Amino acid sequence: MNLYNLLKRGFGLVRVGKAVRDARVATTDESRKLAQHYLVELLGQSRGISAKVAQFMAMGGEDSALRETLDS
């Protein structure tokens, strides 16, 4: 793995970590839903296990917009 790919993966993990934190510390329902949508979108764009995590999150939720995020 070259340095560019390593940095790209690291940056992606930082973005996912920030999205998780934002979803956890959200104070209103609206901000929490926005953070969850962003997290699912990030995970859905990735490959492997993180894509499966996004699918699992969308599958169990009551919010149909999360599933639509993965479909687009």
PyMOL Python script that loads the backbone (N, CA, C, O; Angstrom):
from pymol import cmd

cmd.read_pdbstr("""\
ATOM      1  N   MET A   1       0.854  -1.167   0.000  1.00  0.00           N
ATOM      2  CA  MET A   1       0.000   0.000   0.000  1.00  0.00           C
ATOM      3  C   MET A   1       0.901   1.233   0.000  1.00  0.00           C
ATOM      4  O   MET A   1       1.821   1.346   0.810  1.00  0.00           O
ATOM      5  N   ASN A   2       0.624   2.143  -0.914  1.00  0.00           N
ATOM      6  CA  ASN A   2       1.461   3.332  -0.979  1.00  0.00           C
ATOM      7  C   ASN A   2       0.960   4.397  -0.003  1.00  0.00           C
ATOM      8  O   ASN A   2      -0.101   4.257   0.606  1.00  0.00           O
ATOM      9  N   LEU A   3       1.735   5.442   0.126  1.00  0.00           N
ATOM     10  CA  LEU A   3       1.443   6.485   1.101  1.00  0.00           C
ATOM     11  C   LEU A   3       0.128   7.199   0.802  1.00  0.00           C
ATOM     12  O   LEU A   3      -0.621   7.525   1.723  1.00  0.00           O
ATOM     13  N   TYR A   4      -0.154   7.441  -0.455  1.00  0.00           N
ATOM     14  CA  TYR A   4      -1.397   8.118  -0.832  1.00  0.00           C
ATOM     15  C   TYR A   4      -2.616   7.327  -0.359  1.00  0.00           C
ATOM     16  O   TYR A   4      -3.531   7.898   0.234  1.00  0.00           O
ATOM     17  N   ASN A   5      -2.634   6.028  -0.615  1.00  0.00           N
ATOM     18  CA  ASN A   5      -3.765   5.196  -0.195  1.00  0.00           C
ATOM     19  C   ASN A   5      -3.889   5.136   1.320  1.00  0.00           C
ATOM     20  O   ASN A   5      -4.994   5.127   1.864  1.00  0.00           O
ATOM     21  N   LEU A   6      -2.755   5.094   1.990  1.00  0.00           N
ATOM     22  CA  LEU A   6      -2.762   5.071   3.450  1.00  0.00           C
ATOM     23  C   LEU A   6      -3.349   6.366   4.009  1.00  0.00           C
ATOM     24  O   LEU A   6      -4.162   6.330   4.933  1.00  0.00           O
ATOM     25  N   LEU A   7      -2.947   7.497   3.461  1.00  0.00           N
ATOM     26  CA  LEU A   7      -3.476   8.783   3.899  1.00  0.00           C
ATOM     27  C   LEU A   7      -4.966   8.918   3.573  1.00  0.00           C
ATOM     28  O   LEU A   7      -5.737   9.467   4.361  1.00  0.00           O
ATOM     29  N   LYS A   8      -5.355   8.415   2.414  1.00  0.00           N
ATOM     30  CA  LYS A   8      -6.753   8.466   2.009  1.00  0.00           C
ATOM     31  C   LYS A   8      -7.630   7.656   2.973  1.00  0.00           C
ATOM     32  O   LYS A   8      -8.699   8.110   3.382  1.00  0.00           O
ATOM     33  N   ARG A   9      -7.172   6.470   3.323  1.00  0.00           N
ATOM     34  CA  ARG A   9      -7.927   5.651   4.287  1.00  0.00           C
ATOM     35  C   ARG A   9      -7.976   6.294   5.664  1.00  0.00           C
ATOM     36  O   ARG A   9      -9.011   6.283   6.331  1.00  0.00           O
ATOM     37  N   GLY A  10      -6.855   6.851   6.079  1.00  0.00           N
ATOM     38  CA  GLY A  10      -6.804   7.519   7.378  1.00  0.00           C
ATOM     39  C   GLY A  10      -7.752   8.697   7.440  1.00  0.00           C
ATOM     40  O   GLY A  10      -8.446   8.890   8.438  1.00  0.00           O
ATOM     41  N   PHE A  11      -7.787   9.494   6.367  1.00  0.00           N
ATOM     42  CA  PHE A  11      -8.696  10.635   6.316  1.00  0.00           C
ATOM     43  C   PHE A  11     -10.147  10.161   6.342  1.00  0.00           C
ATOM     44  O   PHE A  11     -10.994  10.776   6.991  1.00  0.00           O
ATOM     45  N   GLY A  12     -10.426   9.086   5.647  1.00  0.00           N
ATOM     46  CA  GLY A  12     -11.778   8.527   5.657  1.00  0.00           C
ATOM     47  C   GLY A  12     -12.196   8.085   7.047  1.00  0.00           C
ATOM     48  O   GLY A  12     -13.337   8.304   7.453  1.00  0.00           O
ATOM     49  N   LEU A  13     -11.280   7.465   7.780  1.00  0.00           N
ATOM     50  CA  LEU A  13     -11.581   7.041   9.149  1.00  0.00           C
ATOM     51  C   LEU A  13     -11.817   8.227  10.069  1.00  0.00           C
ATOM     52  O   LEU A  13     -12.671   8.171  10.954  1.00  0.00           O
ATOM     53  N   VAL A  14     -11.071   9.292   9.865  1.00  0.00           N
ATOM     54  CA  VAL A  14     -11.270  10.500  10.664  1.00  0.00           C
ATOM     55  C   VAL A  14     -12.653  11.083  10.394  1.00  0.00           C
ATOM     56  O   VAL A  14     -13.345  11.498  11.324  1.00  0.00           O
ATOM     57  N   ARG A  15     -13.053  11.115   9.132  1.00  0.00           N
ATOM     58  CA  ARG A  15     -14.377  11.636   8.778  1.00  0.00           C
ATOM     59  C   ARG A  15     -15.480  10.789   9.413  1.00  0.00           C
ATOM     60  O   ARG A  15     -16.455  11.331   9.933  1.00  0.00           O
ATOM     61  N   VAL A  16     -15.332   9.475   9.374  1.00  0.00           N
ATOM     62  CA  VAL A  16     -16.331   8.593   9.978  1.00  0.00           C
ATOM     63  C   VAL A  16     -16.361   8.793  11.498  1.00  0.00           C
ATOM     64  O   VAL A  16     -17.436   8.853  12.096  1.00  0.00           O
ATOM     65  N   GLY A  17     -15.200   8.894  12.110  1.00  0.00           N
ATOM     66  CA  GLY A  17     -15.140   9.118  13.552  1.00  0.00           C
ATOM     67  C   GLY A  17     -15.812  10.414  13.961  1.00  0.00           C
ATOM     68  O   GLY A  17     -16.526  10.455  14.962  1.00  0.00           O
ATOM     69  N   LYS A  18     -15.591  11.469  13.200  1.00  0.00           N
ATOM     70  CA  LYS A  18     -16.233  12.754  13.486  1.00  0.00           C
ATOM     71  C   LYS A  18     -17.747  12.654  13.310  1.00  0.00           C
ATOM     72  O   LYS A  18     -18.506  13.222  14.095  1.00  0.00           O
ATOM     73  N   ALA A  19     -18.181  11.935  12.285  1.00  0.00           N
ATOM     74  CA  ALA A  19     -19.616  11.765  12.055  1.00  0.00           C
ATOM     75  C   ALA A  19     -20.264  10.990  13.196  1.00  0.00           C
ATOM     76  O   ALA A  19     -21.375  11.319  13.611  1.00  0.00           O
ATOM     77  N   VAL A  20     -19.593   9.977  13.702  1.00  0.00           N
ATOM     78  CA  VAL A  20     -20.108   9.202  14.842  1.00  0.00           C
ATOM     79  C   VAL A  20     -20.213  10.097  16.065  1.00  0.00           C
ATOM     80  O   VAL A  20     -21.222  10.082  16.769  1.00  0.00           O
ATOM     81  N   ARG A  21     -19.177  10.871  16.312  1.00  0.00           N
ATOM     82  CA  ARG A  21     -19.198  11.774  17.466  1.00  0.00           C
ATOM     83  C   ARG A  21     -20.320  12.800  17.334  1.00  0.00           C
ATOM     84  O   ARG A  21     -21.030  13.075  18.301  1.00  0.00           O
ATOM     85  N   ASP A  22     -20.477  13.359  16.150  1.00  0.00           N
ATOM     86  CA  ASP A  22     -21.541  14.346  15.927  1.00  0.00           C
ATOM     87  C   ASP A  22     -22.924  13.730  16.164  1.00  0.00           C
ATOM     88  O   ASP A  22     -23.811  14.387  16.709  1.00  0.00           O
ATOM     89  N   ALA A  23     -23.105  12.486  15.762  1.00  0.00           N
ATOM     90  CA  ALA A  23     -24.392  11.814  15.978  1.00  0.00           C
ATOM     91  C   ALA A  23     -24.631  11.557  17.460  1.00  0.00           C
ATOM     92  O   ALA A  23     -25.771  11.610  17.922  1.00  0.00           O
ATOM     93  N   ARG A  24     -23.578  11.284  18.198  1.00  0.00           N
ATOM     94  CA  ARG A  24     -23.740  10.981  19.625  1.00  0.00           C
ATOM     95  C   ARG A  24     -23.988  12.226  20.469  1.00  0.00           C
ATOM     96  O   ARG A  24     -24.728  12.174  21.451  1.00  0.00           O
ATOM     97  N   VAL A  25     -23.376  13.334  20.095  1.00  0.00           N
ATOM     98  CA  VAL A  25     -23.488  14.532  20.930  1.00  0.00           C
ATOM     99  C   VAL A  25     -24.574  15.486  20.439  1.00  0.00           C
ATOM    100  O   VAL A  25     -24.727  16.578  20.986  1.00  0.00           O
ATOM    101  N   ALA A  26     -25.319  15.094  19.432  1.00  0.00           N
ATOM    102  CA  ALA A  26     -26.386  15.958  18.904  1.00  0.00           C
ATOM    103  C   ALA A  26     -27.412  16.224  19.997  1.00  0.00           C
ATOM    104  O   ALA A  26     -27.798  15.328  20.748  1.00  0.00           O
ATOM    105  N   THR A  27     -27.838  17.469  20.063  1.00  0.00           N
ATOM    106  CA  THR A  27     -28.759  17.853  21.143  1.00  0.00           C
ATOM    107  C   THR A  27     -30.222  17.851  20.707  1.00  0.00           C
ATOM    108  O   THR A  27     -31.116  17.750  21.547  1.00  0.00           O
ATOM    109  N   THR A  28     -30.470  17.959  19.423  1.00  0.00           N
ATOM    110  CA  THR A  28     -31.850  17.944  18.940  1.00  0.00           C
ATOM    111  C   THR A  28     -32.064  16.741  18.026  1.00  0.00           C
ATOM    112  O   THR A  28     -31.113  16.183  17.478  1.00  0.00           O
ATOM    113  N   ASP A  29     -33.312  16.358  17.875  1.00  0.00           N
ATOM    114  CA  ASP A  29     -33.625  15.231  16.997  1.00  0.00           C
ATOM    115  C   ASP A  29     -33.233  15.518  15.562  1.00  0.00           C
ATOM    116  O   ASP A  29     -32.749  14.633  14.855  1.00  0.00           O
ATOM    117  N   GLU A  30     -33.440  16.759  15.127  1.00  0.00           N
ATOM    118  CA  GLU A  30     -33.113  17.123  13.752  1.00  0.00           C
ATOM    119  C   GLU A  30     -31.610  17.031  13.493  1.00  0.00           C
ATOM    120  O   GLU A  30     -31.190  16.496  12.467  1.00  0.00           O
ATOM    121  N   SER A  31     -30.807  17.543  14.407  1.00  0.00           N
ATOM    122  CA  SER A  31     -29.357  17.477  14.208  1.00  0.00           C
ATOM    123  C   SER A  31     -28.862  16.037  14.301  1.00  0.00           C
ATOM    124  O   SER A  31     -27.912  15.666  13.611  1.00  0.00           O
ATOM    125  N   ARG A  32     -29.489  15.227  15.141  1.00  0.00           N
ATOM    126  CA  ARG A  32     -29.109  13.820  15.250  1.00  0.00           C
ATOM    127  C   ARG A  32     -29.412  13.072  13.951  1.00  0.00           C
ATOM    128  O   ARG A  32     -28.602  12.269  13.487  1.00  0.00           O
ATOM    129  N   LYS A  33     -30.583  13.340  13.368  1.00  0.00           N
ATOM    130  CA  LYS A  33     -30.946  12.682  12.117  1.00  0.00           C
ATOM    131  C   LYS A  33     -30.019  13.109  10.979  1.00  0.00           C
ATOM    132  O   LYS A  33     -29.624  12.284  10.155  1.00  0.00           O
ATOM    133  N   LEU A  34     -29.675  14.386  10.937  1.00  0.00           N
ATOM    134  CA  LEU A  34     -28.742  14.855   9.910  1.00  0.00           C
ATOM    135  C   LEU A  34     -27.378  14.174  10.059  1.00  0.00           C
ATOM    136  O   LEU A  34     -26.771  13.756   9.073  1.00  0.00           O
ATOM    137  N   ALA A  35     -26.910  14.069  11.301  1.00  0.00           N
ATOM    138  CA  ALA A  35     -25.622  13.416  11.544  1.00  0.00           C
ATOM    139  C   ALA A  35     -25.680  11.936  11.181  1.00  0.00           C
ATOM    140  O   ALA A  35     -24.720  11.397  10.630  1.00  0.00           O
ATOM    141  N   GLN A  36     -26.793  11.276  11.482  1.00  0.00           N
ATOM    142  CA  GLN A  36     -26.938   9.867  11.124  1.00  0.00           C
ATOM    143  C   GLN A  36     -26.962   9.678   9.616  1.00  0.00           C
ATOM    144  O   GLN A  36     -26.357   8.740   9.097  1.00  0.00           O
ATOM    145  N   HIS A  37     -27.656  10.559   8.912  1.00  0.00           N
ATOM    146  CA  HIS A  37     -27.705  10.467   7.453  1.00  0.00           C
ATOM    147  C   HIS A  37     -26.313  10.642   6.855  1.00  0.00           C
ATOM    148  O   HIS A  37     -25.924   9.924   5.934  1.00  0.00           O
ATOM    149  N   TYR A  38     -25.571  11.606   7.392  1.00  0.00           N
ATOM    150  CA  TYR A  38     -24.216  11.832   6.897  1.00  0.00           C
ATOM    151  C   TYR A  38     -23.334  10.614   7.163  1.00  0.00           C
ATOM    152  O   TYR A  38     -22.550  10.215   6.302  1.00  0.00           O
ATOM    153  N   LEU A  39     -23.458  10.026   8.345  1.00  0.00           N
ATOM    154  CA  LEU A  39     -22.673   8.842   8.680  1.00  0.00           C
ATOM    155  C   LEU A  39     -23.011   7.679   7.760  1.00  0.00           C
ATOM    156  O   LEU A  39     -22.110   7.003   7.264  1.00  0.00           O
ATOM    157  N   VAL A  40     -24.277   7.439   7.530  1.00  0.00           N
ATOM    158  CA  VAL A  40     -24.686   6.344   6.640  1.00  0.00           C
ATOM    159  C   VAL A  40     -24.193   6.600   5.221  1.00  0.00           C
ATOM    160  O   VAL A  40     -23.785   5.673   4.522  1.00  0.00           O
ATOM    161  N   GLU A  41     -24.232   7.862   4.800  1.00  0.00           N
ATOM    162  CA  GLU A  41     -23.737   8.195   3.472  1.00  0.00           C
ATOM    163  C   GLU A  41     -22.243   7.920   3.357  1.00  0.00           C
ATOM    164  O   GLU A  41     -21.785   7.365   2.358  1.00  0.00           O
ATOM    165  N   LEU A  42     -21.483   8.307   4.380  1.00  0.00           N
ATOM    166  CA  LEU A  42     -20.037   8.039   4.371  1.00  0.00           C
ATOM    167  C   LEU A  42     -19.749   6.542   4.331  1.00  0.00           C
ATOM    168  O   LEU A  42     -18.921   6.077   3.548  1.00  0.00           O
ATOM    169  N   LEU A  43     -20.442   5.798   5.184  1.00  0.00           N
ATOM    170  CA  LEU A  43     -20.215   4.361   5.239  1.00  0.00           C
ATOM    171  C   LEU A  43     -20.693   3.675   3.963  1.00  0.00           C
ATOM    172  O   LEU A  43     -20.089   2.702   3.512  1.00  0.00           O
ATOM    173  N   GLY A  44     -21.760   4.174   3.393  1.00  0.00           N
ATOM    174  CA  GLY A  44     -22.279   3.580   2.164  1.00  0.00           C
ATOM    175  C   GLY A  44     -21.364   3.779   0.974  1.00  0.00           C
ATOM    176  O   GLY A  44     -21.381   2.974   0.043  1.00  0.00           O
ATOM    177  N   GLN A  45     -20.563   4.836   0.986  1.00  0.00           N
ATOM    178  CA  GLN A  45     -19.633   5.097  -0.097  1.00  0.00           C
ATOM    179  C   GLN A  45     -18.380   4.241   0.009  1.00  0.00           C
ATOM    180  O   GLN A  45     -17.638   4.095  -0.962  1.00  0.00           O
ATOM    181  N   SER A  46     -18.146   3.684   1.172  1.00  0.00           N
ATOM    182  CA  SER A  46     -16.947   2.880   1.365  1.00  0.00           C
ATOM    183  C   SER A  46     -17.203   1.428   0.966  1.00  0.00           C
ATOM    184  O   SER A  46     -18.311   1.050   0.584  1.00  0.00           O
ATOM    185  N   ARG A  47     -16.170   0.652   1.066  1.00  0.00           N
ATOM    186  CA  ARG A  47     -16.265  -0.766   0.696  1.00  0.00           C
ATOM    187  C   ARG A  47     -16.105  -1.646   1.934  1.00  0.00           C
ATOM    188  O   ARG A  47     -15.704  -1.192   3.006  1.00  0.00           O
ATOM    189  N   GLY A  48     -16.427  -2.892   1.746  1.00  0.00           N
ATOM    190  CA  GLY A  48     -16.162  -3.888   2.782  1.00  0.00           C
ATOM    191  C   GLY A  48     -17.081  -3.791   3.973  1.00  0.00           C
ATOM    192  O   GLY A  48     -18.282  -3.558   3.834  1.00  0.00           O
ATOM    193  N   ILE A  49     -16.504  -3.972   5.146  1.00  0.00           N
ATOM    194  CA  ILE A  49     -17.275  -4.081   6.376  1.00  0.00           C
ATOM    195  C   ILE A  49     -18.006  -2.787   6.702  1.00  0.00           C
ATOM    196  O   ILE A  49     -19.108  -2.823   7.249  1.00  0.00           O
ATOM    197  N   SER A  50     -17.411  -1.649   6.375  1.00  0.00           N
ATOM    198  CA  SER A  50     -18.085  -0.394   6.694  1.00  0.00           C
ATOM    199  C   SER A  50     -19.365  -0.223   5.876  1.00  0.00           C
ATOM    200  O   SER A  50     -20.334   0.355   6.368  1.00  0.00           O
ATOM    201  N   ALA A  51     -19.385  -0.709   4.650  1.00  0.00           N
ATOM    202  CA  ALA A  51     -20.612  -0.669   3.850  1.00  0.00           C
ATOM    203  C   ALA A  51     -21.674  -1.568   4.467  1.00  0.00           C
ATOM    204  O   ALA A  51     -22.857  -1.228   4.465  1.00  0.00           O
ATOM    205  N   LYS A  52     -21.260  -2.705   4.991  1.00  0.00           N
ATOM    206  CA  LYS A  52     -22.205  -3.609   5.654  1.00  0.00           C
ATOM    207  C   LYS A  52     -22.758  -2.986   6.933  1.00  0.00           C
ATOM    208  O   LYS A  52     -23.930  -3.175   7.258  1.00  0.00           O
ATOM    209  N   VAL A  53     -21.921  -2.246   7.658  1.00  0.00           N
ATOM    210  CA  VAL A  53     -22.390  -1.557   8.865  1.00  0.00           C
ATOM    211  C   VAL A  53     -23.454  -0.539   8.491  1.00  0.00           C
ATOM    212  O   VAL A  53     -24.468  -0.424   9.179  1.00  0.00           O
ATOM    213  N   ALA A  54     -23.235   0.202   7.407  1.00  0.00           N
ATOM    214  CA  ALA A  54     -24.208   1.190   6.952  1.00  0.00           C
ATOM    215  C   ALA A  54     -25.520   0.519   6.564  1.00  0.00           C
ATOM    216  O   ALA A  54     -26.596   1.030   6.875  1.00  0.00           O
ATOM    217  N   GLN A  55     -25.437  -0.615   5.892  1.00  0.00           N
ATOM    218  CA  GLN A  55     -26.641  -1.340   5.513  1.00  0.00           C
ATOM    219  C   GLN A  55     -27.394  -1.810   6.757  1.00  0.00           C
ATOM    220  O   GLN A  55     -28.621  -1.734   6.813  1.00  0.00           O
ATOM    221  N   PHE A  56     -26.660  -2.290   7.737  1.00  0.00           N
ATOM    222  CA  PHE A  56     -27.271  -2.754   8.978  1.00  0.00           C
ATOM    223  C   PHE A  56     -27.950  -1.601   9.709  1.00  0.00           C
ATOM    224  O   PHE A  56     -29.058  -1.757  10.223  1.00  0.00           O
ATOM    225  N   MET A  57     -27.286  -0.437   9.757  1.00  0.00           N
ATOM    226  CA  MET A  57     -27.868   0.724  10.420  1.00  0.00           C
ATOM    227  C   MET A  57     -29.163   1.140   9.735  1.00  0.00           C
ATOM    228  O   MET A  57     -30.146   1.459  10.405  1.00  0.00           O
ATOM    229  N   ALA A  58     -29.169   1.138   8.428  1.00  0.00           N
ATOM    230  CA  ALA A  58     -30.352   1.567   7.689  1.00  0.00           C
ATOM    231  C   ALA A  58     -31.471   0.532   7.779  1.00  0.00           C
ATOM    232  O   ALA A  58     -32.649   0.889   7.775  1.00  0.00           O
ATOM    233  N   MET A  59     -31.112  -0.725   7.859  1.00  0.00           N
ATOM    234  CA  MET A  59     -32.099  -1.787   7.885  1.00  0.00           C
ATOM    235  C   MET A  59     -32.913  -1.756   9.178  1.00  0.00           C
ATOM    236  O   MET A  59     -34.126  -1.961   9.147  1.00  0.00           O
ATOM    237  N   GLY A  60     -32.266  -1.506  10.298  1.00  0.00           N
ATOM    238  CA  GLY A  60     -32.942  -1.571  11.577  1.00  0.00           C
ATOM    239  C   GLY A  60     -33.668  -0.302  11.968  1.00  0.00           C
ATOM    240  O   GLY A  60     -34.475  -0.312  12.898  1.00  0.00           O
ATOM    241  N   GLY A  61     -33.396   0.793  11.272  1.00  0.00           N
ATOM    242  CA  GLY A  61     -33.979   2.068  11.660  1.00  0.00           C
ATOM    243  C   GLY A  61     -35.402   2.241  11.172  1.00  0.00           C
ATOM    244  O   GLY A  61     -35.838   1.622  10.201  1.00  0.00           O
ATOM    245  N   GLU A  62     -36.104   3.099  11.873  1.00  0.00           N
ATOM    246  CA  GLU A  62     -37.472   3.423  11.484  1.00  0.00           C
ATOM    247  C   GLU A  62     -37.491   4.448  10.364  1.00  0.00           C
ATOM    248  O   GLU A  62     -38.496   4.597   9.669  1.00  0.00           O
ATOM    249  N   ASP A  63     -36.393   5.146  10.190  1.00  0.00           N
ATOM    250  CA  ASP A  63     -36.323   6.230   9.221  1.00  0.00           C
ATOM    251  C   ASP A  63     -36.026   5.677   7.834  1.00  0.00           C
ATOM    252  O   ASP A  63     -34.923   5.194   7.578  1.00  0.00           O
ATOM    253  N   SER A  64     -36.997   5.745   6.948  1.00  0.00           N
ATOM    254  CA  SER A  64     -36.819   5.215   5.592  1.00  0.00           C
ATOM    255  C   SER A  64     -35.830   6.044   4.777  1.00  0.00           C
ATOM    256  O   SER A  64     -35.295   5.561   3.779  1.00  0.00           O
ATOM    257  N   ALA A  65     -35.583   7.276   5.187  1.00  0.00           N
ATOM    258  CA  ALA A  65     -34.623   8.116   4.456  1.00  0.00           C
ATOM    259  C   ALA A  65     -33.212   7.566   4.582  1.00  0.00           C
ATOM    260  O   ALA A  65     -32.396   7.774   3.685  1.00  0.00           O
ATOM    261  N   LEU A  66     -32.899   6.865   5.677  1.00  0.00           N
ATOM    262  CA  LEU A  66     -31.582   6.244   5.804  1.00  0.00           C
ATOM    263  C   LEU A  66     -31.386   5.177   4.729  1.00  0.00           C
ATOM    264  O   LEU A  66     -30.311   5.074   4.138  1.00  0.00           O
ATOM    265  N   ARG A  67     -32.418   4.393   4.482  1.00  0.00           N
ATOM    266  CA  ARG A  67     -32.318   3.371   3.432  1.00  0.00           C
ATOM    267  C   ARG A  67     -32.191   4.024   2.076  1.00  0.00           C
ATOM    268  O   ARG A  67     -31.447   3.536   1.224  1.00  0.00           O
ATOM    269  N   GLU A  68     -32.897   5.115   1.856  1.00  0.00           N
ATOM    270  CA  GLU A  68     -32.809   5.814   0.569  1.00  0.00           C
ATOM    271  C   GLU A  68     -31.417   6.399   0.362  1.00  0.00           C
ATOM    272  O   GLU A  68     -30.958   6.506  -0.775  1.00  0.00           O
ATOM    273  N   THR A  69     -30.744   6.776   1.433  1.00  0.00           N
ATOM    274  CA  THR A  69     -29.384   7.307   1.332  1.00  0.00           C
ATOM    275  C   THR A  69     -28.454   6.264   0.743  1.00  0.00           C
ATOM    276  O   THR A  69     -27.582   6.591  -0.061  1.00  0.00           O
ATOM    277  N   LEU A  70     -28.632   5.013   1.135  1.00  0.00           N
ATOM    278  CA  LEU A  70     -27.778   3.949   0.614  1.00  0.00           C
ATOM    279  C   LEU A  70     -28.123   3.581  -0.818  1.00  0.00           C
ATOM    280  O   LEU A  70     -27.254   3.136  -1.567  1.00  0.00           O
ATOM    281  N   ASP A  71     -29.371   3.759  -1.207  1.00  0.00           N
ATOM    282  CA  ASP A  71     -29.790   3.409  -2.553  1.00  0.00           C
ATOM    283  C   ASP A  71     -29.281   4.394  -3.588  1.00  0.00           C
ATOM    284  O   ASP A  71     -29.090   4.024  -4.746  1.00  0.00           O
ATOM    285  N   SER A  72     -29.057   5.644  -3.194  1.00  0.00           N
ATOM    286  CA  SER A  72     -28.634   6.650  -4.165  1.00  0.00           C
ATOM    287  C   SER A  72     -27.156   6.638  -4.412  1.00  0.00           C
ATOM    288  O   SER A  72     -26.656   7.433  -5.208  1.00  0.00           O
TER     289      SER A  72
END
""", "prot")
cmd.dss("prot")
cmd.show_as("cartoon", "prot")
cmd.util.cbc("prot")
cmd.orient("prot")
